[in-house]
Amino acid sequence: MENNENLWPDGSPMDAWFKEGSAVALSSLGRQVILTDHGIYNDGRIYTERIQQLIDETAASGGGVIVVPYGIYRTASIWLKQGVHLWIAAGGVLMGSDDIADYPIVETRIEGETCSYFPALVNADGIDGLCIGGPGTIDGNGMRSWRAFWQRRTWNPACTNKDEQRPRLLYLSNCRNVTICDLSLQNAHFWTTHLYRCDHVKYLNCRILSPERPVKAPSTDAIDIDVCTDVLIRGCTMSVNDDAVVLKGGKGPTADRLPENGANARILVEDCRFGFSHSCLTFGSESIDDRNIIMRRVQADGARCLLRFKLRPDTPQRYTHLLLEEAEGTVERFLAIRPWTQFYDLKGEPAPPPSIVSGITMRNCRIRCDMCFDVEPDASQYELEDFTFEDLDIEAVQEGTHVPNAHETRVRITKLTETLSFGGGEIL
């Protein structure tokens, strides 16, 4: 494979759009509509209807940018409109209600299916040209639902993510030409940001955070990419109590035949930092087709896995053309490839043909870990083909099981004598 930053792993050229990552200025977003100029105050009250009215009025009058000034302003679900941006000023916090009764039931996309569920705190659908930015914070205020989830799971260990009803933080569907920049996105009840059927989306210099302790924030994935193309994630810091960057696209034995599902392609993650998470990059348990994925120049500090493939026995999955390079730091597992059987369901259908994971390259990495290769070959469920490991300097307590028939060049695994310490968040 040619070492050229302007090529995708399959050799196709990378569009110049991926090189453009300049900051967005508030002054470039049009007329500024400041919450406090319109009867919305930092007083602890929930202003959902008034904020939505302000968004609608701004859209009807030619567009502009809703500005959240210094202070804490509370709301439940709001929907941005064409021509209306959102900016959180320094010291400003847009905080979500922690009462699920404040969130309506709508048809939405969640966990690989379209169904009736709760919208996110901030939503947008069908918008072309959108900025959500600023040096402030969007805070989901999720503590109440985290505690309720773990209480429910104590009562019923088989409860699912949706059994404890909780909203996401940010959900964008059918949008294009989107920039999410400079924000802190934190304390989501459920997934932090979710893109569905979007293209040309940039995350620039964001901080995406949820706690692993003292109360674990369950299933607060940082960035869920669901049937999307052309996504750039650059200069972001992610530390969440689940997977960080996650590829999704559908689940179930007929997932590849349903029109609402599909592939992710041309996803670039670079110059990012990962704190505790279940994995820095995950080919997810609700995914069917991912190709031309690059993660490079990243620092990991205490993630469970650097790269993880969740392979469902009830879903046809095809993952091809991945390049992961120039990763440094400490993780529990360098590479994990295993069956994923939590909550799977054949729904009376025959098992799908074996999934395929092929064209995977990991190179120029310097990693300390408990286990280098946590690989469970299972030819009856999936095929592992054309793996390349090159210029790896790994310090590991256990070497683990290598990928069968992989191409390995200058792979150095040095034995560590002490197990490393990682967080204890439950995998969901």
Sequence and secondary structure as in RCSB ss.txt:
>XXXX:A:sequence
MENNENLWPDGSPMDAWFKEGSAVALSSLGRQVILTDHGIYNDGRIYTERIQQLIDETAASGGGVIVVPYGIYRT
ASIWLKQGVHLWIAAGGVLMGSDDIADYPIVETRIEGETCSYFPALVNADGIDGLCIGGPGTIDGNGMRSWRAFW
QRRTWNPACTNKDEQRPRLLYLSNCRNVTICDLSLQNAHFWTTHLYRCDHVKYLNCRILSPERPVKAPSTDAIDI
DVCTDVLIRGCTMSVNDDAVVLKGGKGPTADRLPENGANARILVEDCRFGFSHSCLTFGSESIDDRNIIMRRVQA
DGARCLLRFKLRPDTPQRYTHLLLEEAEGTVERFLAIRPWTQFYDLKGEPAPPPSIVSGITMRNCRIRCDMCFDV
EPDASQYELEDFTFEDLDIEAVQEGTHVPNAHETRVRITKLTETLSFGGGEIL
>XXXX:A:secstr
    TTB TTS B  GGGG      GGGG SEEEGGGGT  SSS B HHHHHHHHHHHHHTT EEEEE SEEEEE
S EE  TTEEEEE TTEEEEE S GGGS  EEEEETTEEEEE   SEEEES EEEEEE SSEEE   HHHHHHHH
HHHHH TT  TTTS    SEEEES EEEEEES EEE  SS SEEEES EEEEEES EEE  SSSS  TT  SEEE
ES EEEEEES EEE SSEEEEEE   STTGGG TT   EEEEEEES EE S SEEEEE TT SEEEEEEEEEEEE
EEEEEEEEEEE TTS  EEEEEEEEEEEEEEEEEEEEEE  TT   TT      EEEEEEEEEEEEEEEEEEEEE
   TTTEEEEEEEEEEEEEEEEEEEE  TT EEEEEEEEE SS          
